[in-house]
Amino acid sequence: MADKISFEPPRGMRDFYPADMVWRNKVFDAFRASGEAAGFQPYDACVVENYELLERKSGEEVGSQIYHFQDKSDRHLALRPEMTPTLARMVAQKQKELSFPIKWTTIAQCFRYERMTKGRKREHYQWNIDIIGEESVMAEVEILSAAVDALCRMGLSKSDFKVHVSSRKFLGQLLEKSGIAPEKHAQVFLALDKRGKMPDAEIAAMLKDGSLSDEEVAATFAIMDLKSFEGCPELEELFRLAKVAGFADCLEFDISVIRGLSYYTGIVFECFDVAREFRAIFGGGRYDNLLTSIGGEKATAVGLGFGDVVVTELLKSRLGDTAISAKKGYTIGYMFAEQREAALKFASSLRARGEKVDLALAPQKPKKFFSRANQSGALYASFIGPDDVQQGVVRVKNLETSTESKEELV
């Protein structure tokens, strides 16, 4: 006898039942609306990517983190773990034809084989918004403004989250002024990234293992405690413009924000819920070298990756059922087969007006219909019987107020 097939999805992957889709649609609708409101153009791409492209962006360690395979023609391919390398490939392919700066957006399904924790799956959707070809801080302003707008459209308030902002360029300058040689910067970046995740004594030991002297370790901790970005023109400009745009209160300077060690070149940012109960909601920054690393021409770029897993958990935690309680549309049923055509005609007339209509597929008892209607998410319910057809009218019940109105059966 064959082994019983498991009905669970593969580990780390997700099924979306209708109740889950309500939450997913809430998040995706906010992504799309915010991207459109800020003038970002939608794009999409294949989910299977060339392994070499991903390796160029992330290094050899990418092999242990993603799903990759040889196809039947012995090509080395992979399921994309993120969208940015694909975006870079697409831009490089038509770099001579595109009019820069470009503002592009997509919601991409991504796969990454890694240890699962709260807020991290092996399959997720990620909203990407990128601006390529703009050197000024206005690119960062537009990216962050759209991200903050998306969170607000989902129902969160600006007091629910904080965007932590730093600058890799500014940090490098601080390290140089402190006498820490560039070849030791990577070790300092690692230490900064661990601040708050491990005791300072362990961080100090990590720095010493990286060949930093006692004086350099002390200088590193002094930088870690920095609370001001005075002397960093790009951050000063970002905060000033964010105030003009109305979201400066969502930003907080945080020198410990590092992001990818060799990837980002300027301003970097990560967003967290204020209680820090969850992983980062989104993250990104300026990356000016990616196109040249894959063989394209040099172009400045700023981008953001905003996953759906963490923000959905945050929404459920903060908003509960109120996030999905709004009822809309109609549900329509009928008592006998003789009323089926009248119900279908009424449903079609409502749909022609742009209404959402769930039409029963078979006759039902009134009690069963209204029990189902109350759980359907519809705002209105109409149950058509012989008398309704004879009189040429249908009663429409508001399921929230229990009031009734009548409409003609045309």
C-alpha positions in Angstrom: 0.0 0.0 0.0 1.4 3.4 -1.0 2.2 5.9 1.7 -0.5 8.4 2.5 0.1 11.8 0.8 0.5 14.7 3.1 -2.1 17.5 2.7 0.3 20.0 4.1 2.2 22.4 1.7 6.0 21.9 1.5 7.8 23.2 4.5 8.0 27.0 4.5 5.5 27.4 1.6 2.0 28.7 2.0 -1.5 28.0 0.9 -4.0 30.9 0.8 -7.6 29.9 1.6 -10.3 32.6 1.0 -10.0 33.8 4.6 -6.2 34.3 4.0 -6.8 36.0 0.7 -8.8 38.7 2.4 -5.6 39.7 4.3 -3.4 39.2 1.3 -5.6 41.4 -0.8 -5.6 44.1 1.8 -1.8 44.2 1.7 -1.5 43.9 -2.0 -4.2 46.5 -2.7 -2.3 49.0 -0.5 1.0 48.2 -2.4 -0.6 48.8 -5.8 -2.5 51.9 -4.7 0.6 53.5 -3.2 2.8 52.7 -6.1 0.2 54.1 -8.6 -0.3 57.2 -6.4 3.4 57.9 -6.5 3.8 57.4 -10.2 5.6 54.1 -10.2 5.1 52.0 -13.4 4.3 48.3 -12.9 6.4 45.5 -14.3 6.9 41.8 -13.9 9.3 39.1 -14.8 9.9 35.3 -14.8 10.2 33.6 -11.5 13.0 31.3 -12.7 16.3 33.2 -13.1 19.8 32.4 -14.3 21.9 31.3 -11.3 24.9 33.3 -12.5 23.0 36.5 -12.2 22.1 35.8 -8.6 25.6 34.8 -7.8 27.0 38.0 -9.2 24.7 40.0 -6.9 25.0 38.0 -3.7 28.3 36.1 -3.9 28.9 32.3 -3.7 27.0 31.9 -0.5 23.8 32.4 -2.5 23.9 28.7 -3.4 23.1 27.6 0.2 20.2 30.1 0.4 18.1 29.5 -2.7 16.4 26.8 -4.7 18.6 26.1 -7.7 18.8 23.3 -10.2 20.0 22.1 -13.6 17.3 22.0 -16.3 17.1 19.4 -19.0 19.5 21.3 -21.2 22.0 21.5 -18.2 21.4 25.2 -17.6 22.0 26.3 -14.0 18.7 28.0 -13.0 17.1 29.1 -9.7 13.8 30.3 -8.2 14.4 34.0 -7.6 15.1 34.8 -3.9 14.6 38.6 -4.6 13.6 40.8 -7.5 16.5 43.3 -7.6 18.9 41.3 -9.7 16.1 40.6 -12.2 15.3 44.3 -12.3 19.0 45.1 -13.0 19.1 42.5 -15.8 15.9 44.0 -17.4 17.2 47.5 -17.2 20.7 46.6 -18.5 19.0 44.7 -21.4 17.3 48.0 -22.6 19.5 50.6 -21.0 20.0 52.4 -24.3 16.2 52.6 -24.9 14.9 53.6 -21.5 14.3 57.2 -20.5 15.8 57.8 -17.1 15.1 58.2 -14.2 12.7 55.3 -14.2 10.3 54.5 -11.3 9.2 50.8 -11.4 7.1 48.7 -9.1 6.1 45.0 -8.8 4.8 42.5 -6.3 7.1 39.5 -6.8 6.8 35.9 -5.5 10.2 35.0 -4.0 11.8 31.8 -2.7 14.7 31.5 -0.3 15.8 28.3 1.5 16.7 29.5 5.0 15.9 28.8 8.7 12.3 29.8 9.4 11.6 32.1 12.3 8.7 34.4 13.2 7.9 36.5 10.2 10.1 34.5 7.9 9.0 31.8 5.4 10.7 30.1 2.6 8.2 31.6 0.1 6.9 35.1 0.3 5.6 38.0 -1.8 7.6 41.2 -1.9 6.6 44.6 -3.0 9.6 46.2 -4.8 9.8 49.9 -5.7 12.9 51.2 -7.3 14.1 54.5 -8.9 17.1 54.1 -11.2 19.0 57.1 -12.7 18.4 59.8 -10.1 21.3 61.0 -8.0 19.4 63.4 -5.7 17.9 62.5 -2.3 14.5 63.0 -3.9 14.7 59.3 -5.0 14.9 58.2 -1.3 12.1 60.7 -0.4 9.8 59.2 -3.1 10.5 55.6 -2.1 10.0 56.2 1.6 6.9 58.4 1.1 5.3 55.5 -0.9 6.2 52.9 1.7 4.7 55.0 4.6 1.6 55.7 2.5 1.2 51.9 2.0 1.3 51.2 5.7 -1.3 53.9 6.3 -3.6 52.6 3.6 -3.4 49.2 5.4 -4.9 50.8 8.5 -1.8 51.4 10.6 -1.2 54.8 12.1 2.2 56.6 12.0 2.6 55.8 15.7 2.6 52.1 14.9 6.0 52.1 13.1 9.3 53.8 12.7 11.7 53.9 9.7 15.3 53.7 11.0 17.6 55.6 8.7 21.4 55.7 8.3 24.1 56.2 5.6 26.8 53.8 4.6 28.8 56.7 3.2 28.5 58.7 6.4 29.5 55.7 8.5 32.5 55.1 6.3 33.6 58.7 6.8 33.2 58.4 10.6 35.3 55.3 10.7 38.1 56.9 8.6 38.1 60.0 11.0 38.4 57.6 13.9 41.5 56.1 12.3 39.9 52.7 11.4 41.4 51.5 8.1 39.0 50.7 5.2 40.0 47.0 5.2 38.5 46.7 8.8 35.2 48.4 8.0 33.4 45.2 7.1 34.2 43.8 10.6 32.8 47.0 12.1 29.6 46.7 10.0 29.1 43.2 11.3 29.5 44.4 14.9 27.0 47.3 14.3 24.5 44.9 12.9 24.8 42.7 16.0 24.2 45.6 18.4 21.2 44.8 20.5 21.3 41.2 19.5 24.3 40.2 21.6 26.1 41.6 24.7 28.6 44.4 24.1 31.4 42.1 25.5 30.8 39.6 22.7 30.8 42.4 20.1 34.1 43.7 21.5 35.6 40.2 21.2 34.3 40.0 17.6 36.0 43.3 16.8 39.3 42.2 18.3 39.1 39.0 16.3 38.9 41.2 13.3 42.3 42.7 14.2 41.0 46.0 15.7 43.1 47.5 18.5 41.7 48.5 21.9 41.6 52.1 20.7 39.7 51.1 17.5 37.2 49.1 19.5 36.6 52.0 21.8 36.2 54.3 18.7 33.7 51.8 17.2 31.5 51.8 20.4 31.6 55.6 20.4 30.3 55.6 16.8 27.6 53.0 17.8 26.3 55.5 20.4 26.1 58.4 17.9 22.6 60.0 18.0 23.2 62.9 15.5 23.7 62.9 11.8 25.1 66.4 11.8 27.8 66.7 9.1 26.0 64.3 6.7 24.4 66.5 4.0 22.4 63.6 2.4 20.7 62.7 5.7 20.1 66.4 6.6 18.5 66.8 3.2 16.4 63.6 3.5 15.0 64.7 6.9 14.3 68.2 5.6 12.4 67.0 2.6 10.6 64.3 4.6 9.2 67.2 6.8 8.0 69.0 3.7 6.4 65.7 2.4 4.8 65.1 5.8 6.4 62.0 7.1 9.5 63.2 9.0 7.9 62.0 12.2 8.1 58.5 10.9 11.9 58.7 10.5 14.6 58.0 13.1 18.4 58.2 12.7 20.0 54.9 13.6 23.7 54.4 12.9 23.3 50.6 13.4 21.3 50.2 10.2 23.7 48.4 7.9 21.8 46.3 5.3 24.0 44.3 2.8 27.7 44.6 3.6 28.9 45.2 0.0 25.6 46.1 -1.7 24.5 49.5 -0.5 26.4 52.6 -1.1 24.5 55.5 0.5 21.4 56.0 2.6 20.0 52.8 4.0 16.8 52.2 6.0 14.7 49.6 7.8 11.2 49.9 9.2 10.0 48.3 12.4 6.9 48.3 14.6 7.5 50.6 17.5 7.3 47.8 20.1 9.9 45.8 18.1 7.8 42.7 18.4 8.4 41.7 14.8 11.2 41.5 12.2 11.8 44.4 9.9 8.7 45.4 7.9 10.7 46.6 5.0 14.2 47.7 4.1 16.3 49.2 1.4 18.6 52.0 0.3 20.8 53.3 -2.4 22.7 50.9 -4.5 24.8 52.5 -7.2 27.0 49.6 -8.4 24.6 46.8 -9.2 24.2 47.5 -12.9 28.0 47.6 -13.5 28.5 44.4 -11.5 26.3 42.5 -14.0 27.8 44.2 -17.1 25.5 47.2 -17.6 26.4 50.8 -17.6 26.7 52.7 -14.4 23.5 54.1 -13.0 22.5 55.4 -9.6 19.6 53.5 -7.9 17.4 53.5 -4.8 15.1 50.6 -3.9 12.9 49.0 -1.3 11.8 45.5 -0.6 8.6 45.1 1.5 7.6 41.6 2.3 4.0 40.5 3.0 4.6 38.1 5.9 5.7 40.5 8.7 3.2 43.2 7.8 0.3 40.7 7.7 1.2 39.5 11.2 1.5 43.1 12.4 -1.9 44.0 10.9 -3.6 41.0 12.6 -1.9 42.0 15.9 -2.8 45.7 15.7 -6.2 45.7 13.9 -7.7 42.2 14.6 -10.9 41.5 12.8 -11.6 45.2 12.1 -9.1 45.0 9.3 -11.4 42.7 7.3 -14.9 43.4 8.7 -16.1 45.9 6.1 -19.1 44.3 4.3 -19.8 45.0 0.6 -21.8 43.7 -2.3 -24.8 41.4 -2.5 -25.6 37.7 -2.0 -28.7 36.5 -3.9 -30.7 33.2 -3.4 -34.0 31.8 -4.6 -36.5 29.3 -3.2 -37.4 27.1 -6.2 -35.9 26.4 -9.7 -38.7 28.5 -11.2 -37.1 31.7 -9.7 -33.6 30.9 -11.0 -33.8 33.0 -14.1 -35.2 36.0 -12.2 -32.3 35.7 -9.7 -29.8 35.5 -12.5 -31.3 38.5 -14.3 -31.2 40.5 -11.0 -27.6 39.5 -10.3 -26.6 40.5 -13.9 -28.2 43.9 -13.6 -26.3 44.5 -10.3 -23.0 43.4 -11.8 -23.6 45.7 -14.8 -23.8 48.5 -12.2 -20.4 47.5 -10.8 -21.6 45.6 -7.7 -20.0 42.5 -6.3 -22.7 39.7 -6.4 -22.5 36.1 -5.0 -25.4 34.2 -6.7 -26.7 30.9 -5.3 -26.2 28.1 -7.8 -29.2 26.0 -6.6 -32.5 26.6 -4.7 -32.2 26.9 -0.9 -34.4 27.1 2.1 -34.7 30.7 3.5 -33.1 29.8 6.8 -30.0 28.2 5.1 -29.7 31.1 2.7 -29.6 33.8 5.4 -27.3 31.8 7.6 -24.8 31.6 4.7 -25.5 35.3 3.8 -24.5 36.5 7.2 -21.2 34.7 6.9 -20.5 35.8 3.3 -19.1 39.3 3.8 -21.9 40.8 1.7 -23.7 43.9 2.9 -27.0 43.1 1.2 -29.0 39.9 0.8 -32.0 39.2 -1.5 -33.9 36.0 -1.4 -36.3 35.6 -4.3 -39.5 33.6 -4.0 -42.7 33.0 -6.1 -44.4 36.1 -4.8 -41.5 38.3 -5.6 -41.5 37.2 -9.2 -45.3 37.6 -9.5 -45.1 41.1 -8.1 -42.0 42.1 -10.1 -40.0 43.2 -7.1 -37.3 41.9 -4.9 -36.6 42.7 -1.2 -33.1 43.7 -0.4 -32.0 43.3 3.2 -29.2 45.3 4.7 -27.4 42.7 6.8 -25.8 45.2 9.2 -28.9 47.2 10.0 -31.6 44.5 9.3 -33.6 47.1 7.3 -35.3 46.3 4.0 -35.8 48.1 0.7 -37.3 47.0 -2.6 -36.0 46.9 -6.1 -37.9 46.2 -9.3 -37.2 42.9 -11.2 -36.7 44.2 -14.7 
